[in-house]
Amino acid sequence: MLGLFGLIISLSALIYFAYKGVNVLLLAPLCALIAVLFQPDLMGSASQGILLTQYTQVFMTALSKYVLQYFPVFLLGAIFGKLMNDSRAAEVIGMGISKKLGSHHAILATVLACGILTYGGVSLFVVAFCVLPISVTLFEQAGIHRRYIPGSIALGSFTFTMTALPGTPAIQNAIPMPFFGTTSFAAPILGCIAGLIMFGLGMMWMKYNSKKIPAEIKLSEIKITEGLKPSFLLALTPLLIVIIGNFLFSEILIPKWDATFLEAGFNVSLSAVKGLWAIIISITAAILFILVFFRKYSKNFVQSLNEGTMGSLLPIFNTASEVGYGAVIAGLASFSILKDLILNLSPSNPLISEAVAINLLAGITGSASGGMSIGLQILGGKYLEMAQQLNISPELLHRVATLSSGGFDTLPHNGAVISLLTICGLTHRESYKDIFMVAVAIPVVATIAVITLGTMFGSF
């Protein structure tokens, strides 16, 4: 019981201090060591150096393994987003969609602009900065209060393009691939169904709720800053390169490669890495395209590359620190009680257990990628084993894991939520209700729908 109490104290401290803004690089190892201190089997007479052992041999080993595996995706994604922003391509795409739909469809224009950009691999933070000025003007023209902008941006950025649509290069869609030997296009039809549920119900909620507090209609026009800018089609091309390239390499080209050297030299199968390789190749190709064809639209691509590189470091190390925390917790004897409880939620259907575990961990950490990484690090192998015994497709495991990471992660202490509200100049009280509905409640409904359909008909 003392060990379980320590786990509760550790998790509570992680949630509380993360909400207070303490950096997870410092917070995660400290909270992990708090849990260790409450373990009677570890803190006995032979416990000299046990805390340092847990830190250097367990926490740091798990952290470094995560960085080794996913750093290229974080690095290239951050650089790509920075280049799309600095070349004004993201601005042009947002503007083009907004003008096409008009101010009467302000919410839809915002959601689609965010969705297209994030599905093409642009960071949600870059998207928020690009789309916000356009959204403010559109919402004013339509007489919709600006407090509904965060919910619209969240719907387009945090939901269907992050976890549901097949092929999305989001890190949340990349994490399950090495665990299950899948690609980013796992369970494509089920993913599309989940995406339609999120988009459809989310739009219904936003349109219904936005009528409650109208804003004064203004006649301000959308204005784009002067200077050279790419055409809409040219601006869209890098996104198409990421999406189409990802599909071609993951589903057609890489599976045909000779993997003898990989398997003999590194004891790794091609199926375990083809998904990550496809994302790396497609984003790299898009970056090269921007560097070649967008030179006249950016003042300093070297600065963009440097800033994108540095911008990738904090996100990956934050997530990797949460993985290290999970590794320490998973190795504690008291955690085996919770582990057995989670696995026995539905012994005949690991999809339910997987969804519950990842949602809870994502909620605790306030991070979709962090919660899923911890969950799969601890339980991924067991879920795959159970799925094989029950003839459940690994692709279905992948899609349920990804969808589950995008549910409880968007609670009030989530960093992206806090950043979005700060960017928009609004408070949790004003706008979090919409964010909760479109990015927590509705994605959970979509996950339940996929589990139900997958259980009945298998992966498709």
BELDA-V930302 format. One record per backbone hydrogen bond with DSSP energy under -1.0 kcal/mol. NH is the residue of the N-H (numbers start at 1). CO is the residue of the C=O. Records with the same first field share a line. If there is no record, write none. Layout:
# BELDA-V930302
NH=CO + CO
This chain:
# BELDA-V930302
5=1
6=2
7=3
8=4
9=5
10=6
11=7
12=8
13=9
14=10
15=11
16=12
17=13
18=14
19=15
20=16
21=18
22=17
26=23
27=23
28=24
30=26
31=27
32=28
33=29
34=30
35=31
36=32
37=33
39=36
42=39
43=39
47=44
50=47
53=49
54=50
55=51
56=52
57=53
59=54
60=55
62=58
63=59
64=60
65=61
66=62
67=63
68=64
69=65
70=66
71=67
74=70
75=71
76=72
77=73
78=74
79=75
80=76
81=77
82=78
83=79
84=80
85=81
86=82
87=83
88=85
90=84
92=88
93=89
94=90
95=91
96=92
97=93
98=94
99=95
100=96
101=97
102=98
105=102
106=103
109=105
110=106
111=107
112=108
113=109
114=110
115=111
116=112
117=113
118=114
119=115
120=116
121=118
122=117
127=123
128=124
129=125
130=126
131=127
132=128
135=131
136=132
137=133
138=134
139=135
140=136
141=137
142=138
144=139
148=145
149=146
152=148
153=149
154=150
155=151
156=152
157=153
158=154
162=159
163=159
165=160
167=184
168=165
173=170
175=171
177=174
180=176
181=177
182=177
186=183
191=187
192=188
193=189
194=190
195=191
196=192
197=193
198=194
199=195
200=196
201=197
202=198
203=199
204=200
205=201
206=202
207=203
208=204
209=205
210=206
212=209
215=143
218=140
235=231
236=232
237=233
240=236
241=237
242=238
243=239
244=240
245=241
246=242
247=243
248=244
249=245
250=246
251=247
252=248
253=248
254=249
256=253
257=254
263=259
264=260
265=261
266=262
268=262
273=270
274=270
277=273
278=274
279=275
280=276
281=277
282=278
283=279
284=280
285=281
286=282
287=283
288=284
289=285
290=286
291=287
292=288
293=289
294=290
297=294
304=300
305=301
306=302
307=303
308=304
309=305
310=306
311=307
316=312
317=313
318=314
319=315
320=316
321=317
322=318
323=319
324=320
325=321
326=322
327=323
328=324
329=325
330=326
331=327
332=329
339=335
340=336
341=337
342=338
343=339
344=340
345=342
349=346
352=349
354=350
355=351
356=352
357=353
358=354
359=355
360=356
361=357
362=358
363=359
364=360
365=361
366=362
367=362
371=367
372=368
373=369
374=370
375=371
376=372
377=373
378=374
379=375
380=376
383=379
384=380
385=381
386=382
387=383
388=384
389=385
390=386
392=387
397=393
398=394
399=395
400=396
401=397
402=398
403=399
404=400
405=401
406=403
407=404
410=407
414=411
418=414
419=415
420=416
421=417
422=418
423=419
424=420
426=421
431=427
432=428
435=431
436=432
437=433
438=434
439=435
440=436
441=436
442=437
444=440
445=441
446=442
447=443
448=444
449=445
450=446
451=447
452=448
453=449
454=450
455=451
456=452
457=453
458=454
